[in-house]
Amino acid sequence: MAPPTGAHIIARSLRDLGVTVVFGIVGIPVVEIAEEAINLGIRFIGFRNEQAAGYAASAYGYLTGRPGVCLVVGGPGVLHGMAGIGNANVNAFPFLLLAGSSEANLVSRGAFQELDAISLLTPHTKLALRPPSLDSIPDTIQNTYRTSWYGRPGTGFVDLPADLIKGFVEDAEDVAEGAPVPDAPKGGVEEARLFKITQLIKSAKAPLVVIGKGAAYARAEGVIRDFIDKTHLPFLPTPMGKGVVADSHSANSASARSTALKEADVVLILGARLNWILHFGDAPKWNPAAQFIQVDISAEEIGRNCGNPELSTIGDIGIVVSQLTSSLGTWTYPTSTPYIQHLSAAKTKNEATAASKASNSTIPMTYAHAFTIIERTLHSLSPPDDAGIVYVSEGANTMDISRSIFPVSHPRLRLDAGTYATMGVGLGYAIAAHAAYNGSAAEGRSGPQGRKKVVCLEGDSAFGFSAMEVETMARYGMDILIFVINNGGVYHGDSDDAESWLELQGKTLEGKHQGGLRSTSLGWEVGYEKIAEACGGVGYLVRTPEELEKATREGLREGRVCVVNVIVEAGKGQKLEFGWQASGKEKKTGKASKL
């Protein structure tokens, strides 16, 4: 028997940590690591681009609660993988990136794919290490894995030189085995601060609970649902905080969001940040007198923007909310206050407006009408309470409009472009969701157990970032259902018919500066569905509500990857903006610090 190699020790270290799946792209020399991992029972999912692989691994970390692992080659593989690093750090997803590198004795000589990745990535990761020897590999990988996970999650990076990967040890027993890393210790809020927070909540005239994706990551849905049920406090989920408490809950104020923000005087923020998604806590979006209570795992978030560090706390959301529930005792917020009446009136008005938009049956279809058909059809076959569908959404209009149309009843069943508003995450996230929730090694948990269908809602521009990952889905037998919402442009298309588009293209090809295709233009009615067909999947081109309903019904039941190309209105001439950021006057200065 040949002596074990460094590649074997690396793969064994991952197995000892409990890693069951690795995402990535192989090449020399990391292909040996992937092969050894497969031999040890670890699933390797090979992508077509390191960017998508990194996104998948980071999302897998969010969905499972333990670091997702990505393996890439050195040099350009690391550069492509940096997108996953940035996305994981900003979204606080636990992510471990492993990369090959040049032989140590060839550093600075222009070696194959040479890159000083440690120097490059140290500022952008929680920890970046290179094991100095074969016997140090298990400790190095375990230390980096733990660091990426504990505290505020982020990225850990391990650089693996080719000579280390190819090196031999006389006996594998000469290298100490690793062990699974236990869950991090969890803390709560001290009694004096808990009393202060409790009294402030009780005194509020217009309280609001904001539930972020940090609450979903913390697996705090049970205690938060109990807290909302006992206190009757209205709540507002962030886009990826949806489902921690079911969207159907009577206290959900999402359809009265603007009213809730403008009137709330005490705001309890659970696992969300006062960043652009929550308008920094600033007026005029928010009540200028609002007091913000932050509950976060990261000390750096406490007091940021309009947060009040004297009222906020660092701790595990589940523990802190349990303490709050006990401290509040039998207290409940009255359901007949003017604030609740205002929220109810706003809900009624806004839901009627949304229903009116959804009923617009013009051809080409509007976004709202198309999404309503998809939602109605999907939920007739798989109701939200069954937790049978995971939604992945990206694209400015697609994401902004769809978030209020597709309800979820359980957490970690909606993924989108997130805090970084990263376009291109969609198909990588979808593959991660399929791996997390399906199969014998599934580590993800949400709602009733059982197989989950992954449904992607993709803008045509966003889809283009990673469209070839459809082949990855097909290769691994992933029955992911993808809707490409095709308006022929970034934000909006620029033509209402083929003749007009060809005229614009002609002027561009002639070199005319006026009257040609604009920077936001995409191809006219590109046949995205054919990508699925070329890879062994199923494709549909739909233009009418009837065609869309049929494709949705068949696509949900399809056992292969399926792309539904949905032709919608171009939106020619509409203002270019992301609806989430649309606001009135810009606030020039923040509130004074409350230190």
C-alpha positions as CSV (number, residue, x, y, z in Angstrom):
1,M,0.0,0.0,0.0
2,A,1.3,3.4,-1.0
3,P,2.0,5.8,1.9
4,P,-0.7,8.4,2.5
5,T,-0.2,11.8,0.9
6,G,-0.9,15.3,2.1
7,A,-4.0,15.3,0.0
8,H,-5.3,12.3,2.1
9,I,-4.5,14.1,5.3
10,I,-6.3,17.2,4.1
11,A,-9.4,15.2,3.1
12,R,-9.3,13.2,6.4
13,S,-9.1,16.4,8.4
14,L,-12.3,17.6,6.7
15,R,-14.0,14.3,7.4
16,D,-13.0,14.4,11.0
17,L,-14.6,17.8,11.3
18,G,-17.9,16.3,10.1
19,V,-17.8,17.9,6.6
20,T,-20.1,16.0,4.3
21,V,-19.9,18.1,1.1
22,V,-17.3,20.2,-0.6
23,F,-18.1,22.7,-3.4
24,G,-15.5,23.8,-5.9
25,I,-13.5,23.4,-9.1
26,V,-10.5,21.1,-9.4
27,G,-7.2,21.4,-11.2
28,I,-3.6,20.7,-10.4
29,P,-2.8,20.1,-7.6
30,V,-6.1,20.2,-5.7
31,V,-7.7,17.5,-7.8
32,E,-5.9,15.0,-5.5
33,I,-7.7,16.5,-2.5
34,A,-11.1,16.2,-4.1
35,E,-10.4,12.6,-5.1
36,E,-9.3,11.6,-1.6
37,A,-12.4,13.4,-0.1
38,I,-14.7,11.3,-2.4
39,N,-12.9,8.1,-1.3
40,L,-13.6,9.0,2.3
41,G,-17.3,9.5,1.6
42,I,-17.4,13.3,1.2
43,R,-19.6,14.5,-1.6
44,F,-17.8,16.8,-4.1
45,I,-19.9,19.1,-6.2
46,G,-17.9,20.4,-9.1
47,F,-18.9,23.8,-10.5
48,R,-18.2,25.7,-13.8
49,N,-16.9,28.8,-12.1
50,E,-15.3,29.4,-8.7
51,Q,-17.4,32.4,-8.1
52,A,-20.6,30.3,-8.0
53,A,-18.9,27.6,-6.0
54,G,-17.9,30.1,-3.3
55,Y,-21.5,31.5,-3.2
56,A,-22.8,27.9,-2.8
57,A,-20.4,27.1,0.1
58,S,-21.2,30.3,1.9
59,A,-25.0,29.7,1.6
60,Y,-24.5,26.1,2.7
61,G,-23.0,27.5,5.9
62,Y,-26.0,29.7,6.5
63,L,-28.5,26.9,5.8
64,T,-26.8,24.3,7.9
65,G,-25.3,26.4,10.7
66,R,-21.8,25.1,10.1
67,P,-19.1,26.4,7.7
68,G,-19.5,25.5,4.1
69,V,-16.3,24.4,2.4
70,C,-15.0,25.4,-1.0
71,L,-11.9,24.0,-2.8
72,V,-10.2,25.9,-5.6
73,V,-6.9,26.0,-7.4
74,G,-4.4,28.7,-6.7
75,G,-3.9,32.0,-8.5
76,P,-6.9,32.7,-10.7
77,G,-9.0,30.2,-8.7
78,V,-8.4,32.2,-5.6
79,L,-9.2,35.5,-7.4
80,H,-12.5,34.1,-8.7
81,G,-13.3,32.7,-5.3
82,M,-12.8,36.1,-3.7
83,A,-16.4,36.9,-4.6
84,G,-17.5,34.2,-2.2
85,I,-15.3,35.6,0.5
86,G,-16.8,39.1,0.2
87,N,-20.3,37.8,0.1
88,A,-19.8,35.5,3.1
89,N,-18.2,38.3,5.2
90,V,-20.8,40.9,4.5
91,N,-23.7,38.5,5.1
92,A,-22.0,36.8,8.2
93,F,-22.1,33.3,6.6
94,P,-19.5,30.8,7.9
95,F,-17.3,29.8,5.0
96,L,-14.0,27.9,4.7
97,L,-12.0,28.3,1.5
98,L,-9.2,25.9,0.7
99,A,-6.8,26.6,-2.2
100,G,-3.8,25.1,-3.8
101,S,-0.6,27.2,-4.3
102,S,2.8,26.9,-5.8
103,E,5.6,24.8,-4.4
104,A,7.2,26.5,-1.5
105,N,10.7,26.4,-3.0
106,L,9.4,28.1,-6.2
107,V,8.0,31.2,-4.5
108,S,9.0,34.5,-6.2
109,R,10.3,32.6,-9.3
110,G,7.2,32.9,-11.4
111,A,5.8,29.5,-10.6
112,F,2.6,28.0,-12.1
113,Q,-0.3,30.1,-10.9
114,E,1.8,31.7,-8.3
115,L,0.0,34.1,-5.9
116,D,0.8,35.3,-2.4
117,A,-2.8,34.4,-1.3
118,I,-2.1,34.8,2.4
119,S,-1.1,38.5,2.0
120,L,-3.9,39.1,-0.4
121,L,-6.7,37.5,1.8
122,T,-5.6,38.3,5.3
123,P,-7.4,41.7,5.3
124,H,-10.6,40.1,4.0
125,T,-10.8,37.0,6.2
126,K,-11.1,36.2,9.9
127,L,-8.1,34.0,9.6
128,A,-5.7,33.0,6.7
129,L,-3.2,30.3,7.3
130,R,-0.7,28.0,5.5
131,P,0.3,24.8,7.3
132,P,4.0,24.7,7.7
133,S,4.2,20.9,7.6
134,L,2.2,17.7,6.9
135,D,1.6,17.0,10.5
136,S,0.3,20.5,11.2
137,I,-2.5,20.2,8.5
138,P,-5.3,18.9,10.9
139,D,-4.7,21.6,13.5
140,T,-4.5,24.3,10.8
141,I,-7.7,23.3,9.1
142,Q,-9.6,22.9,12.4
143,N,-8.4,26.2,13.7
144,T,-9.4,28.0,10.6
145,Y,-12.8,26.2,10.4
146,R,-13.5,27.1,14.1
147,T,-12.5,30.8,13.6
148,S,-14.8,31.2,10.5
149,W,-17.7,29.9,12.6
150,Y,-17.4,31.2,16.2
151,G,-18.4,34.8,17.0
152,R,-19.6,36.7,14.0
153,P,-19.4,34.2,11.2
154,G,-17.2,34.9,8.2
155,T,-14.4,33.5,6.1
156,G,-11.5,31.3,7.0
157,F,-8.8,30.6,4.4
158,V,-6.2,27.8,4.2
159,D,-3.4,27.9,1.6
160,L,-2.1,24.5,0.6
161,P,1.2,24.4,-1.3
162,A,1.6,21.8,-4.0
163,D,4.5,20.1,-2.3
164,L,2.5,19.7,0.8
165,I,-0.5,18.2,-1.1
166,K,1.8,15.8,-2.9
167,G,4.0,15.0,0.0
168,F,4.0,11.6,1.8
169,V,3.9,10.5,5.4
170,E,5.2,7.1,6.3
171,D,2.1,6.3,8.3
172,A,-1.2,8.2,8.6
173,E,-1.2,7.4,12.3
174,D,1.9,9.6,12.6
175,V,-0.4,12.6,11.9
176,A,-2.9,13.2,14.7
177,E,-6.6,12.9,13.8
178,G,-8.9,15.8,14.1
179,A,-12.2,16.0,15.9
180,P,-15.5,17.8,15.3
181,V,-15.7,21.3,16.6
182,P,-18.5,21.7,19.2
183,D,-21.0,24.5,18.9
184,A,-19.8,27.8,20.3
185,P,-20.7,28.8,23.9
186,K,-23.8,31.0,24.0
187,G,-24.5,33.9,26.3
188,G,-27.5,36.0,27.3
189,V,-28.2,39.5,28.7
190,E,-27.3,40.6,32.2
191,E,-30.1,41.3,34.7
192,A,-29.8,45.1,34.9
193,R,-29.9,45.5,31.2
194,L,-32.7,43.0,30.8
195,F,-34.8,45.0,33.3
196,K,-34.1,48.2,31.4
197,I,-35.1,46.7,28.0
198,T,-38.2,45.1,29.5
199,Q,-39.4,48.4,31.0
200,L,-38.8,50.2,27.7
201,I,-40.9,47.6,25.8
202,K,-43.7,47.8,28.3
203,S,-43.7,51.6,28.1
204,A,-43.8,51.7,24.3
205,K,-46.9,53.2,22.5
206,A,-45.8,51.8,19.1
207,P,-43.4,48.8,19.5
208,L,-42.0,46.9,16.6
209,V,-39.9,43.7,16.4
210,V,-37.6,43.5,13.4
211,I,-36.6,39.9,12.6
212,G,-33.4,39.5,10.5
213,K,-31.6,36.6,8.9
214,G,-29.4,36.4,11.9
215,A,-32.4,35.1,13.8
216,A,-32.9,32.5,11.2
217,Y,-29.2,31.5,11.3
218,A,-29.4,31.3,15.1
219,R,-32.2,28.7,14.8
220,A,-34.2,30.9,17.2
221,E,-37.6,30.5,15.5
222,G,-39.1,28.5,18.4
223,V,-38.5,31.1,21.1
224,I,-39.3,34.0,18.8
225,R,-42.6,32.5,17.8
226,D,-43.4,32.0,21.5
227,F,-42.4,35.6,22.2
228,I,-44.6,37.1,19.5
229,D,-47.6,34.9,20.5
230,K,-47.3,35.8,24.2
231,T,-46.7,39.6,23.8
232,H,-48.8,40.3,20.6
233,L,-46.0,42.6,19.4
234,P,-46.2,43.5,15.7
235,F,-43.2,42.3,13.8
236,L,-41.4,43.0,10.5
237,P,-39.2,40.4,8.9
238,T,-36.3,41.4,6.7
239,P,-36.3,39.7,3.3
240,M,-34.3,36.7,4.5
241,G,-35.8,36.9,8.0
242,K,-39.1,35.7,6.5
243,G,-40.5,32.5,8.0
244,V,-38.8,32.8,11.4
245,V,-42.4,33.6,12.3
246,A,-44.9,32.6,9.6
247,D,-45.7,35.3,7.1
248,S,-49.4,34.4,7.6
249,H,-49.2,35.4,11.3
250,S,-51.7,38.2,12.2
251,A,-48.9,40.3,13.8
252,N,-46.9,40.4,10.6
253,S,-46.6,44.0,9.5
254,A,-44.7,43.5,6.3
255,S,-47.5,44.8,4.1
256,A,-47.7,47.9,6.3
257,R,-43.9,48.4,6.4
258,S,-43.8,52.1,5.7
259,T,-46.4,52.8,8.4
260,A,-44.6,50.6,10.9
261,L,-41.3,52.4,10.4
262,K,-42.8,55.9,10.5
263,E,-44.7,55.3,13.8
264,A,-42.6,52.8,15.8
265,D,-41.2,54.4,19.0
266,V,-39.4,51.3,20.4
267,V,-37.8,48.8,18.0
268,L,-36.4,45.5,19.1
269,I,-34.0,44.3,16.4
270,L,-33.2,40.6,16.4
271,G,-30.4,39.6,14.1
272,A,-30.6,42.4,11.7
273,R,-28.4,45.4,11.0
274,L,-29.3,49.1,10.8
275,N,-27.8,49.3,7.3
276,W,-29.3,50.2,3.9
277,I,-31.9,47.5,4.1
278,L,-33.4,49.1,7.3
279,H,-32.6,52.7,6.0
280,F,-29.9,53.1,8.7
281,G,-32.6,53.8,11.3
282,D,-32.9,57.3,9.9
283,A,-35.8,59.7,9.3
284,P,-37.8,60.2,7.2
285,K,-38.2,56.4,6.7
286,W,-38.2,55.9,10.5
287,N,-39.9,57.8,13.3
288,P,-37.1,60.3,14.4
289,A,-37.9,59.6,18.0
290,A,-37.6,55.8,17.7
291,Q,-35.3,54.0,20.2
292,F,-33.5,50.9,18.8
293,I,-32.7,47.9,20.9
294,Q,-30.2,45.7,19.1
295,V,-29.7,42.0,19.9
296,D,-26.7,40.8,17.9
297,I,-23.8,38.3,18.2
298,S,-21.4,40.9,17.0
299,A,-20.2,43.7,19.4
300,E,-19.2,45.8,16.4
301,E,-22.9,46.2,15.4
302,I,-24.0,47.5,18.7
303,G,-24.6,51.3,18.6
304,R,-24.0,51.5,14.8
305,N,-26.0,54.2,13.1
306,C,-29.1,54.8,15.3
307,G,-28.6,51.8,17.6
308,N,-28.5,52.6,21.4
309,P,-25.6,50.7,23.0
310,E,-27.0,51.4,26.5
311,L,-30.2,49.4,25.6
312,S,-28.7,46.9,23.2
313,T,-27.0,43.6,24.0
314,I,-24.5,41.1,22.7
315,G,-25.7,37.6,22.9
316,D,-27.4,34.5,21.4
317,I,-30.8,35.6,20.1
318,G,-32.5,32.4,21.3
319,I,-31.2,32.9,24.9
320,V,-31.9,36.7,25.0
321,V,-35.5,36.3,23.6
322,S,-36.2,33.6,26.1
323,Q,-35.0,35.9,28.9
324,L,-37.2,38.7,27.6
325,T,-40.2,36.4,27.4
326,S,-39.7,35.4,31.1
327,S,-39.0,39.0,32.2
328,L,-42.2,40.3,30.5
329,G,-44.2,37.6,32.2
330,T,-48.0,37.9,31.5
331,W,-47.7,41.4,29.9
332,T,-49.1,41.7,26.4
333,Y,-49.3,44.7,24.1
334,P,-52.9,45.9,23.6
335,T,-54.3,45.1,20.1
336,S,-56.7,48.0,20.0
337,T,-54.2,50.9,20.1
338,P,-54.2,53.7,17.4
339,Y,-50.9,52.2,16.2
340,I,-52.4,48.8,15.6
341,Q,-55.3,50.4,13.9
342,H,-53.0,52.4,11.6
343,L,-51.1,49.2,10.7
344,S,-54.3,47.4,10.0
345,A,-55.6,50.2,7.7
346,A,-52.2,50.3,5.9
347,K,-52.3,46.5,5.4
348,T,-55.8,46.6,3.9
349,K,-54.9,49.5,1.6
350,N,-51.5,48.1,0.4
351,E,-52.8,44.5,0.0
352,A,-55.7,45.9,-2.2
353,T,-53.2,47.8,-4.3
354,A,-51.0,44.7,-4.7
355,A,-54.0,42.6,-5.7
356,S,-55.0,45.2,-8.3
357,K,-51.5,45.1,-9.8
358,A,-51.5,41.3,-9.7
359,S,-54.8,41.2,-11.6
360,N,-53.4,43.2,-14.6
361,S,-53.7,40.6,-17.4
362,T,-52.0,42.5,-20.2
363,I,-49.6,40.7,-22.6
364,P,-46.7,40.8,-22.2
365,M,-47.3,39.9,-18.5
366,T,-46.4,42.3,-15.7
367,Y,-44.0,41.1,-13.0
368,A,-46.7,41.1,-10.4
369,H,-49.2,39.1,-12.5
370,A,-46.5,36.5,-13.5
371,F,-45.4,36.0,-9.9
372,T,-49.0,35.7,-8.7
373,I,-49.6,32.9,-11.2
374,I,-46.4,31.1,-10.1
375,E,-47.3,31.5,-6.4
376,R,-50.9,30.4,-6.8
377,T,-49.9,27.3,-8.8
378,L,-47.0,26.3,-6.6
379,H,-48.9,26.7,-3.3
380,S,-51.9,24.8,-4.7
381,L,-49.5,21.8,-4.9
382,S,-47.2,22.6,-2.0
383,P,-48.7,24.9,0.7
384,P,-46.3,27.1,2.7
385,D,-47.0,25.3,6.0
386,D,-45.6,22.1,4.4
387,A,-42.1,23.8,4.0
388,G,-41.7,21.9,0.7
389,I,-40.3,24.8,-1.3
390,V,-37.0,26.8,-1.0
391,Y,-37.1,30.1,-2.8
392,V,-34.0,31.7,-4.3
393,S,-34.5,35.2,-5.8
394,E,-32.1,37.6,-7.4
395,G,-32.4,40.5,-9.9
396,A,-33.5,44.0,-8.8
397,N,-37.1,44.0,-10.0
398,T,-37.5,40.2,-9.6
399,M,-36.2,40.3,-6.0
400,D,-38.0,43.4,-5.0
401,I,-41.4,42.5,-6.3
402,S,-41.4,38.8,-5.5
403,R,-40.5,39.1,-1.8
404,S,-44.0,40.2,-0.9
405,I,-45.8,37.7,-3.2
406,F,-44.3,34.4,-2.1
407,P,-45.1,33.7,1.6
408,V,-43.1,31.3,3.7
409,S,-44.1,29.7,7.0
410,H,-40.7,28.4,8.1
411,P,-37.2,29.9,8.3
412,R,-34.2,29.5,5.9
413,L,-36.5,28.8,3.0
414,R,-35.8,32.1,1.2
415,L,-32.5,33.2,-0.1
416,D,-31.8,36.4,-2.0
417,A,-29.0,38.7,-3.0
418,G,-28.6,39.7,0.7
419,T,-26.7,42.5,2.4
420,Y,-24.3,42.9,-0.5
421,A,-27.1,42.9,-3.1
422,T,-24.9,40.4,-5.0
423,M,-26.1,39.6,-8.4
424,G,-25.0,36.1,-9.6
425,V,-25.6,34.2,-6.3
426,G,-28.8,32.6,-7.4
427,L,-27.8,29.3,-9.0
428,G,-25.0,28.7,-6.5
429,Y,-27.4,29.3,-3.7
430,A,-29.9,27.0,-5.4
431,I,-27.3,24.2,-5.6
432,A,-26.4,24.8,-1.9
433,A,-30.1,24.6,-0.9
434,H,-30.6,21.4,-2.8
435,A,-27.5,19.8,-1.2
436,A,-28.5,21.1,2.3
437,Y,-32.1,19.8,2.3
438,N,-32.1,16.7,0.1
439,G,-30.4,13.4,0.2
440,S,-29.2,11.0,2.9
441,A,-26.5,13.5,4.1
442,A,-28.9,16.5,4.3
443,E,-27.8,18.8,7.1
444,G,-30.4,21.6,6.7
445,R,-33.5,21.7,8.9
446,S,-36.6,23.8,8.4
447,G,-40.2,22.9,9.2
448,P,-41.6,19.5,8.5
449,Q,-38.9,17.1,7.4
450,G,-38.9,15.8,3.9
451,R,-37.6,16.6,0.5
452,K,-37.7,20.2,-0.6
453,K,-38.1,21.6,-4.1
454,V,-35.7,24.5,-4.9
455,V,-37.4,27.2,-7.0
456,C,-35.3,30.1,-8.5
457,L,-36.8,33.4,-9.5
458,E,-34.1,35.0,-11.7
459,G,-34.0,38.2,-13.5
460,D,-32.6,37.7,-17.0
461,S,-29.5,39.8,-16.2
462,A,-28.9,38.0,-12.9
463,F,-29.3,34.6,-14.5
464,G,-26.5,35.5,-17.0
465,F,-23.9,35.6,-14.2
466,S,-24.0,31.9,-13.6
467,A,-26.2,30.3,-16.2
468,M,-23.8,27.5,-17.0
469,E,-24.4,26.1,-13.5
470,V,-27.5,24.7,-15.0
471,E,-25.2,22.0,-16.3
472,T,-23.9,21.4,-12.8
473,M,-27.5,20.9,-11.6
474,A,-28.2,18.5,-14.5
475,R,-25.0,16.6,-13.9
476,Y,-25.8,15.9,-10.3
477,G,-29.5,15.2,-10.9
478,M,-30.8,18.3,-9.1
479,D,-34.4,18.9,-10.0
480,I,-34.2,22.7,-9.5
481,L,-37.0,24.8,-11.1
482,I,-35.7,28.1,-12.5
483,F,-37.9,30.9,-13.7
484,V,-36.0,33.5,-15.8
485,I,-38.1,36.7,-15.8
486,N,-37.1,38.0,-19.2
487,N,-37.6,41.7,-19.8
488,G,-34.6,42.1,-22.1
489,G,-32.5,44.4,-19.9
490,V,-30.8,45.4,-16.7
491,Y,-33.7,46.8,-14.6
492,H,-35.7,47.4,-17.8
493,G,-35.6,46.5,-21.4
494,D,-35.5,49.1,-24.2
495,S,-37.8,47.7,-26.8
496,D,-41.4,46.6,-27.1
497,D,-41.0,44.4,-30.2
498,A,-38.3,42.7,-32.2
499,E,-38.3,45.2,-35.0
500,S,-37.6,48.1,-32.6
501,W,-34.8,46.1,-30.9
502,L,-33.1,45.3,-34.3
503,E,-33.3,48.9,-35.2
504,L,-31.4,49.9,-32.0
505,Q,-28.9,47.1,-32.6
506,G,-28.3,48.2,-36.1
507,K,-27.5,51.8,-35.1
508,T,-25.0,50.5,-32.5
509,L,-23.3,48.2,-35.0
510,E,-23.0,51.2,-37.4
511,G,-21.2,53.1,-34.7
512,K,-23.9,55.7,-34.1
513,H,-23.7,57.3,-30.7
514,Q,-27.4,58.2,-30.5
515,G,-30.5,56.0,-30.9
516,G,-28.7,52.6,-30.3
517,L,-28.6,50.0,-27.6
518,R,-28.1,51.4,-24.1
519,S,-25.9,50.2,-21.3
520,T,-28.8,48.4,-19.8
521,S,-29.8,46.5,-23.0
522,L,-29.8,42.7,-23.2
523,G,-30.7,40.5,-26.2
524,W,-34.3,40.4,-27.5
525,E,-36.2,37.4,-26.0
526,V,-33.1,35.3,-25.6
527,G,-33.9,31.6,-25.5
528,Y,-32.7,30.9,-22.0
529,E,-34.9,27.7,-21.8
530,K,-32.6,26.1,-24.3
531,I,-29.8,26.0,-21.9
532,A,-31.7,23.4,-19.8
533,E,-32.5,21.4,-22.9
534,A,-28.9,21.4,-24.0
535,C,-27.8,20.0,-20.6
536,G,-30.4,17.2,-20.5
537,G,-33.1,19.2,-18.6
538,V,-36.5,20.6,-19.6
539,G,-37.2,24.1,-21.0
540,Y,-40.3,26.1,-21.5
541,L,-40.9,29.4,-23.3
542,V,-44.0,31.1,-21.9
543,R,-45.8,34.3,-22.9
544,T,-49.4,33.9,-21.5
545,P,-50.8,33.2,-18.1
546,E,-52.1,29.8,-19.3
547,E,-48.7,28.8,-20.6
548,L,-47.0,29.9,-17.3
549,E,-49.4,28.0,-15.1
550,K,-48.9,24.8,-17.1
551,A,-45.1,25.2,-17.1
552,T,-45.1,25.9,-13.3
553,R,-47.3,22.8,-12.6
554,E,-45.2,20.5,-14.8
555,G,-41.9,22.1,-13.6
556,L,-42.7,21.5,-9.9
557,R,-43.2,17.8,-10.6
558,E,-40.3,17.5,-13.1
559,G,-37.4,15.3,-11.9
560,R,-34.8,17.1,-13.9
561,V,-33.5,20.7,-13.9
562,C,-36.1,22.9,-15.5
563,V,-35.8,26.5,-16.9
564,V,-39.0,28.4,-17.6
565,N,-38.3,31.5,-19.8
566,V,-41.0,34.0,-18.8
567,I,-41.5,36.9,-21.3
568,V,-42.7,40.0,-19.3
569,E,-43.2,43.6,-20.1
570,A,-39.9,45.4,-21.0
571,G,-40.7,48.5,-18.8
572,K,-39.3,50.7,-21.5
573,G,-38.9,54.3,-20.3
574,Q,-39.3,53.6,-16.6
575,K,-37.0,55.1,-14.1
576,L,-33.9,53.0,-13.3
577,E,-33.9,52.3,-9.6
578,F,-34.0,49.5,-7.0
579,G,-37.3,49.8,-5.3
580,W,-35.9,49.0,-1.9
581,Q,-33.7,52.1,-2.0
582,A,-36.4,54.5,-3.3
583,S,-36.9,57.2,-0.7
584,G,-37.7,60.8,-0.2
585,K,-35.2,63.3,1.0
586,E,-31.8,62.0,1.8
587,K,-30.8,62.4,5.4
588,K,-27.5,64.2,5.5
589,T,-26.5,63.5,9.2
590,G,-27.3,60.6,11.5
591,K,-28.6,60.9,15.0
592,A,-26.2,61.9,17.8
593,S,-24.5,59.0,19.5
594,K,-26.3,57.8,22.6
595,L,-23.2,56.7,24.5
